[in-house]
Amino acid sequence: MAASTIDFDAARERISQCIKVSLSSNSFDLIDAQYGNIAGSEGEKKMVFDQSLRDVLKDLILQEKGPKAYIVMIELAISSVYKGFCTPSTPFILLADISEVVTLEVCDDIFKFVETRVETWQEPIFYNAGKNYLLRVCNDLLRRLSQPQCTVFCGRIQLFLARLFPLIERSGLNLMSQFNLDNVTVYNTKDVEGSLKHDEKDESMDYEEGEMGDSMSGTPIDYNLYRKFWSLQDYFRYPVQCYNKEAWRRFGQHSNEVLSAFHSLKLDEVHASKKKLEQMKKDGHRYFAKYLTSEKLFDLQLSDSNFRRYVLLQFLILFQYLNAPVKFKSHILSREENWNTWKNEGCPPFVKEKEDDSEKQVKLPRSRKRSIGEDMKTAGPNKKIDLGSPELTRLWNINPNNFQACQDERRQFVPGVDELFSEAIDQADPAAQIEDEYKLINNSNYAWRALRLLAKKSPHFFQPSTQPCKSIPLYLENMITKLAKEMPAPAEEIKTEDENAETDEFLKTSDDVETPDQSSILTLDQLESVANKLGDNWKTLANELNMSDDEISALQTEHPEVKVQAKEMLLTWQMKEGNSAVKHVLLSALQESGLKDIVESVFPDNEPGDT
C-alpha cells in the first residue's frame, strides 16, 4: 500500500477555516482555491473535506446556531458534491448528525427543508448514496415522535418517504409482514368486585382530560366483559397467535361475548354523534380514533356507533388475514389484494424500460437458402457438398456413392470369432500361467464385445437351461473351452483344467444341484392333465407352490381362460424352480390343497412323497 502524501490534520484545519469564512460571506471562492492547493489523491482530498464539514457542523451545534445555520451547512455540502469536493453521502451524514442531537422543534424546521429538496435527493448522484441514510433519519424521527400528539409531523414524514422512494422500492413494503408489537393496549387487569359510582375516583389511577366528565353513566360496570373486550386488542395487534389452539379457543370465547353485548345493548342516536363530530371539526379539533381504556368509560363506548364500527373493522381485518392466500400473511383489505399479489410476485416494475432505438437493427430480407437436396442434384462428380459441419462434410464426401461406401472393406469393423477369442484361448492354457485377474475374460469391455459376437456368430450362445449363471467370466471360460475344441490344430491341443467336463460349469449353482431322477421329472402331458382338472382351484395350488400374489394377478390379467391360467401357472412354477420342480413336490402341493382326486386320476401309481 502506498504511503499517504497528505497531512490530514493540517489540511482539515485549513479547509475548516475556509468553510467557516464561506458560511459568513456566502461565497465559495475561497474553498475552491484552497481545495486545489491540497496535495494528495482525489480520494484523500474528499476524505479531508468530508471530515472538515462534520467538524464545522459540530461547532455550529455546540454554539446552538439554530436551524438556519444547519440548513446553510447542508446546502454547502450539496454544492460541494456537484463540484466533486466531497462524497455524495456527506449531506445525508450531516443531516443524520443534526437530527440525533437537536430538539424536535429544530428537527421540524430542518425537515421542512428536506421536503423541499425531494427532487435533489432523487437525482442519481444522491439517490443511491443517500436513500438508506434518509430512511434511517425518518425512522429515528418517527420513533422519537408521539403518534397521538405529533400526528401531523408523522404524516409529513410518511408522505415524504412516499414521494422519495418509487413504488417498487422494497425498503418500505414490509415484505416479511412484520407486526408492530410495540402497539400495546394497556387496561385495568385487577380483580375489582362490584362497581364504582360515577362520583367516586380511584386515587391509584391516572385519568386523562375529559375522562371523568359530567356525562358519566351510573350503570354498573361489568369488569369481566371489560377485561375480555380489551384483551382482544392483543389478537388484533398480533393475529399469528390465533394459530395456537388454546389462544384461538380463548379468542372465540371472548369474541362471542363481546358480539353478544353489541347485540343486546342499545346504541346512542346516530344523528347526535354525527352532529358532535361536525362541531368538533368546525372548532378546529382533529379527530383520531384512539380510545381510552378506563373501565368507567366502557359502558359509554359500547353505546357509541363509531366505537363499534372500528371494533368490527378490526374483526374483519383479522379474519381476512387468517383466510387470505398470501405468501407472508399480511394485513389486507379488499382494495389491497392487487397490492399483495404484486408483492408475492417479487415486486416487478410497473413501468417497462423503453428500448433504445440505436440498438434496433434493421433486418434485411434474407435470400432463401438452398437445400442439401438441391446441392446434390446440381453437384458434379468432383464437387464437394457442404453439410454445415466439418466432420459430416468429410464423411459425406469420402465416396459419392453411399452404397459403395458401406460395402468398402474398410467399413468391416466386426472381427471373426477366431480372431477375437484366439488370445483368450491362449490364456486359458494352464501352461501359460496367466493369473485370473489379468485374463481377458475378466475385462468388462472385452466381455461385452465377446457376448455381442457370440450372440451374432456362435451357436453356443443360445442353449436352453433352467440354471442361473454364476458370472460372465465363468460363462466365457466355458465358451472358450467349446470354441477351442472346434478350432483347428494346434488350438485343439490346449489343455484346460476341466477338459472332460460335459456339463457347463457356469450353469451349476452354489449348492451343486444334481440332475433329478428321470422317474421324478414331470412331463408336459402330465402338467396339461393337471391344468385341465384344476379349474378355479389353480390359485389355491399356486399358493401352495409358493407363488406370489403379483404372479397370480399377472397370470389372470394376461390369460382370460381358466385352463390357460392353470397351465401357465404350472409352467411358470416349473421354470422358476428348475430341477426342484419334481413330481413329488407337485403331489404334496395337490394333497395339501385338498385336490386328492386329481392325484388319483393323473398319478394313479404315485403317492405324495414318492420320487
Secondary structure as GFF3:
##gff-version 3
##sequence-region A 1 611
A	DSSP	alpha_helix	8	25	.	.	.	ID=ss1
A	DSSP	alpha_helix	29	36	.	.	.	ID=ss2
A	DSSP	alpha_helix	42	62	.	.	.	ID=ss3
A	DSSP	alpha_helix	67	83	.	.	.	ID=ss4
A	DSSP	alpha_helix	90	101	.	.	.	ID=ss5
A	DSSP	alpha_helix	104	116	.	.	.	ID=ss6
A	DSSP	alpha_helix	118	121	.	.	.	ID=ss7
A	DSSP	alpha_helix	124	144	.	.	.	ID=ss8
A	DSSP	alpha_helix	151	164	.	.	.	ID=ss9
A	DSSP	three_ten_helix	170	172	.	.	.	ID=ss10
A	DSSP	alpha_helix	223	237	.	.	.	ID=ss11
A	DSSP	three_ten_helix	239	243	.	.	.	ID=ss12
A	DSSP	alpha_helix	245	264	.	.	.	ID=ss13
A	DSSP	alpha_helix	270	282	.	.	.	ID=ss14
A	DSSP	three_ten_helix	295	297	.	.	.	ID=ss15
A	DSSP	alpha_helix	298	302	.	.	.	ID=ss16
A	DSSP	alpha_helix	305	323	.	.	.	ID=ss17
A	DSSP	three_ten_helix	334	336	.	.	.	ID=ss18
A	DSSP	alpha_helix	337	344	.	.	.	ID=ss19
A	DSSP	three_ten_helix	357	359	.	.	.	ID=ss20
A	DSSP	alpha_helix	372	378	.	.	.	ID=ss21
A	DSSP	alpha_helix	390	396	.	.	.	ID=ss22
A	DSSP	alpha_helix	402	406	.	.	.	ID=ss23
A	DSSP	three_ten_helix	409	411	.	.	.	ID=ss24
A	DSSP	alpha_helix	417	428	.	.	.	ID=ss25
A	DSSP	three_ten_helix	430	432	.	.	.	ID=ss26
A	DSSP	three_ten_helix	436	438	.	.	.	ID=ss27
A	DSSP	three_ten_helix	440	442	.	.	.	ID=ss28
A	DSSP	alpha_helix	444	457	.	.	.	ID=ss29
A	DSSP	alpha_helix	472	486	.	.	.	ID=ss30
A	DSSP	three_ten_helix	491	493	.	.	.	ID=ss31
A	DSSP	three_ten_helix	505	507	.	.	.	ID=ss32
A	DSSP	three_ten_helix	518	520	.	.	.	ID=ss33
A	DSSP	alpha_helix	524	534	.	.	.	ID=ss34
A	DSSP	three_ten_helix	535	537	.	.	.	ID=ss35
A	DSSP	alpha_helix	538	544	.	.	.	ID=ss36
A	DSSP	alpha_helix	549	558	.	.	.	ID=ss37
A	DSSP	alpha_helix	562	577	.	.	.	ID=ss38
A	DSSP	three_ten_helix	578	580	.	.	.	ID=ss39
A	DSSP	alpha_helix	583	592	.	.	.	ID=ss40
A	DSSP	alpha_helix	596	602	.	.	.	ID=ss41
###
